[in-house]
Structures are given as C-alpha cells and as structure tokens.
Amino acid sequence: MQDRIALMRDDPAVELSVDGNAIAGLLMSVFGREVTAMEEQCAHCRTVSVVGTLRVYMRGPGVVVRCPACAEVVLRVVETPSGRRFDASGATHLVAGR
C-alpha cells in the first residue's frame, strides 16, 4: 500500500482533486440526504473515512471518488442521456454519523 501512496503523491492529477464536500449536492441528490459527515469503509484497504475527506476528481467525463488512504476508487458518478449512473462498489458500507 505504501508504494500506491508514493505513486499517488507523484501523480500530477492529485493537484486536481478536491475533498468530498465539493460533491455534497450531488450526493444529496443520489441519497436524498446529507452524507458528507457519514462514514464509509473502503472495500480495498478497509479504511474507514468520513465521506467529506474522500478525494474527488471532477474533470473527467464523470466524478471519481478515491480513498484517501489507498487511492483506490470508492465511488463513481456519471451523467448519461438516460440518467445518472452511480457505482459504490468500492465502499463496503456507508454509516450515518453518531
């Protein structure tokens, strides 16, 4: 995992990322409630993170959200002519804050 983090630090695209709070409105439209304060667990490294701390890349054809610990994809959101496509296969669960 350390090699993956080192590669991420050397990746110039990291500077193009924002935190999960930047997509609060988008996530609210998907989930129907505010989720940036909720916890999610990465399916890849099992790190538990608050959604607002996830790394978000918005300059592609969709939105890609990555784990801040291992940089694996946690969520994807794409707008298509037939509707919004949402993939959360990189997260094991989402838990409302206490």
N, C-alpha and C positions, 0 to 999 in steps of 0.2 A: 504494500500500500504506500510506503514511503516513496518508492520510485514514481508512482502515479501522482502523488502530491508534488514532487520535484518537477515532473513534466508539466503539470498544470501551472506552476509558478513561472516556468519558462515560456508558456504559451501566450503570445501577444493578445489573443482573444479574451483572456481573463480581464483585461482592462475594459472590455466592452460589456462586462456583466454588471448587474445591479442586484440588490437583495430582493427577497421575496415580497417585501412591502410594495414594490413597484407594480405588482400584478394583483394587488388586493381587490380591485374592482372586477377584474376578470375571474378571479377565484370565487368572489361573491356571486357572480352570475352563474357559475358552474354549480356551486354547493348551496346557494341560497342563504348563506350566512357568512359572517366574517370568519376567516380561517387563519389569518397570518399569525395569531397567537397560539394556535394549536400545535401540538407536537406530531411529528411523523417519524417513522423509522425507515431508514434506507434498507432496501431489500438486499443490497450488495454487501455493505460493511456492518449493518445493524446499528449504526449510529443513530441516536435519537436527537432530532433537531427541531427547533421551532420553525414553522413554515416561513416566517419573515426573515430568517437567516439563510435560507437556501440561496444559491447563486442562480440568477436568471439571465438568460441570453435571449434578447428580443429582436435581433437584427436579421434573423433568417426568415424563412417562409412561415415559421410558426414560433412558438415560445418553447424554449427548452429550459428545464429547471434541474440543476445538479446539486448533489450532496456536497456540503462544504467540507466534509472530511475526506471523501474518496474521489470526488468529482464525477461519479457515475450519474447517469440520467435517472431522475426520480419521477418527473412529470413531463408530459409533452401536451401542448395545446395547439391545434391548427384549425383555422377557419377555412371551410371549403364551400363551394356553391350549394352543397346540400346540407350544410350546418357545421357546427363546431364539433371537432373530434378531440376527445380528452383521453389520455393514456396515463394512468398512475401505476403502471406495473413495476416501477422501480421503488415503490413505497409499500411496506408491509401493512401499515395501518396509519390512520390519522386519528388523533385523540384530542378531544376538547380540553382546554386548559382547566386547571383546578381552581 
